Amino acid sequence: MFKMALYIVTLPIVIYALEAIKIEQIFKQGRVLQIRIAFLLISFSLDYLFVNFLYDFALQMNFR
């Protein structure tokens, strides 16, 4: 349950950070749907990595 709460809290932070990168320059002109799908996939992937890092870090701090 704690991990799910971390996902909900950190997803907006990851999306906010990704908005600083101009991902649309990588894609061809007029590929709006593909850009949005890629943005979502990248956001979820980074959120997964970020949450697992925070969760593992919290576990390590509690057991030492």
FIPA-646244 format. One record per residue (C-alpha): residue number from 0; residue in three letters; x, y, z. Coordinates in Angstrom, 2 decimals. Layout:
residues N
+-----+------+---------+---------+---------+
!  nr ! rest !       u !       v !       w !
+-----+------+---------+---------+---------+
! NUM !  ALA !       X !       Y !       Z !
...
+-----+------+---------+---------+---------+
//
This chain:
residues 64
+-----+------+---------+---------+---------+
!  nr ! rest !       u !       v !       w !
+-----+------+---------+---------+---------+
!   0 !  MET !    0.00 !    0.00 !    0.00 !
!   1 !  PHE !    2.90 !    2.33 !    0.77 !
!   2 !  LYS !    4.39 !    1.68 !   -2.65 !
!   3 !  MET !    1.09 !    2.53 !   -4.38 !
!   4 !  ALA !    0.94 !    5.82 !   -2.50 !
!   5 !  LEU !    4.48 !    6.57 !   -3.65 !
!   6 !  TYR !    3.44 !    5.96 !   -7.26 !
!   7 !  ILE !    0.53 !    8.39 !   -6.93 !
!   8 !  VAL !    2.68 !   11.07 !   -5.29 !
!   9 !  THR !    5.71 !   10.81 !   -7.55 !
!  10 !  LEU !    4.00 !   10.54 !  -10.94 !
!  11 !  PRO !    3.16 !   14.27 !  -11.12 !
!  12 !  ILE !    6.74 !   15.08 !  -10.11 !
!  13 !  VAL !    8.13 !   12.90 !  -12.89 !
!  14 !  ILE !    5.74 !   14.38 !  -15.46 !
!  15 !  TYR !    6.66 !   17.89 !  -14.33 !
!  16 !  ALA !   10.35 !   17.10 !  -14.73 !
!  17 !  LEU !    9.84 !   15.53 !  -18.17 !
!  18 !  GLU !    8.04 !   18.61 !  -19.44 !
!  19 !  ALA !   11.37 !   20.42 !  -19.37 !
!  20 !  ILE !   12.65 !   18.12 !  -22.14 !
!  21 !  LYS !   11.50 !   18.79 !  -25.69 !
!  22 !  ILE !   10.62 !   15.22 !  -26.62 !
!  23 !  GLU !    8.64 !   16.32 !  -29.69 !
!  24 !  GLN !   11.86 !   17.27 !  -31.49 !
!  25 !  ILE !   12.79 !   13.59 !  -31.69 !
!  26 !  PHE !    9.62 !   12.68 !  -33.62 !
!  27 !  LYS !    8.45 !   13.58 !  -37.11 !
!  28 !  GLN !    6.03 !   16.47 !  -37.63 !
!  29 !  GLY !    2.35 !   15.67 !  -37.10 !
!  30 !  ARG !    2.86 !   12.57 !  -34.94 !
!  31 !  VAL !    0.96 !   13.94 !  -31.93 !
!  32 !  LEU !   -0.54 !   10.63 !  -30.79 !
!  33 !  GLN !    2.81 !    8.85 !  -30.94 !
!  34 !  ILE !    4.46 !   11.67 !  -28.97 !
!  35 !  ARG !    1.79 !   11.46 !  -26.27 !
!  36 !  ILE !    2.07 !    7.68 !  -26.02 !
!  37 !  ALA !    5.87 !    7.86 !  -25.80 !
!  38 !  PHE !    5.61 !   10.60 !  -23.16 !
!  39 !  LEU !    3.29 !    8.43 !  -21.06 !
!  40 !  LEU !    5.49 !    5.35 !  -21.41 !
!  41 !  ILE !    8.62 !    7.30 !  -20.49 !
!  42 !  SER !    6.78 !    8.88 !  -17.54 !
!  43 !  PHE !    5.59 !    5.54 !  -16.18 !
!  44 !  SER !    9.01 !    3.97 !  -16.67 !
!  45 !  LEU !   10.82 !    6.74 !  -14.85 !
!  46 !  ASP !    8.19 !    6.72 !  -12.10 !
!  47 !  TYR !    8.71 !    2.97 !  -11.64 !
!  48 !  LEU !   12.47 !    3.45 !  -11.28 !
!  49 !  PHE !   12.07 !    6.43 !   -8.97 !
!  50 !  VAL !    9.56 !    4.70 !   -6.68 !
!  51 !  ASN !   11.66 !    1.54 !   -6.45 !
!  52 !  PHE !   14.70 !    3.62 !   -5.55 !
!  53 !  LEU !   12.80 !    5.49 !   -2.83 !
!  54 !  TYR !   11.22 !    2.30 !   -1.50 !
!  55 !  ASP !   14.51 !    0.40 !   -1.35 !
!  56 !  PHE !   16.23 !    3.39 !    0.21 !
!  57 !  ALA !   13.53 !    3.63 !    2.88 !
!  58 !  LEU !   13.81 !   -0.09 !    3.62 !
!  59 !  GLN !   17.60 !    0.13 !    3.97 !
!  60 !  MET !   17.36 !    3.07 !    6.35 !
!  61 !  ASN !   14.85 !    1.31 !    8.61 !
!  62 !  PHE !   16.83 !   -1.93 !    8.94 !
!  63 !  ARG !   20.20 !   -0.44 !    9.82 !
+-----+------+---------+---------+---------+
//
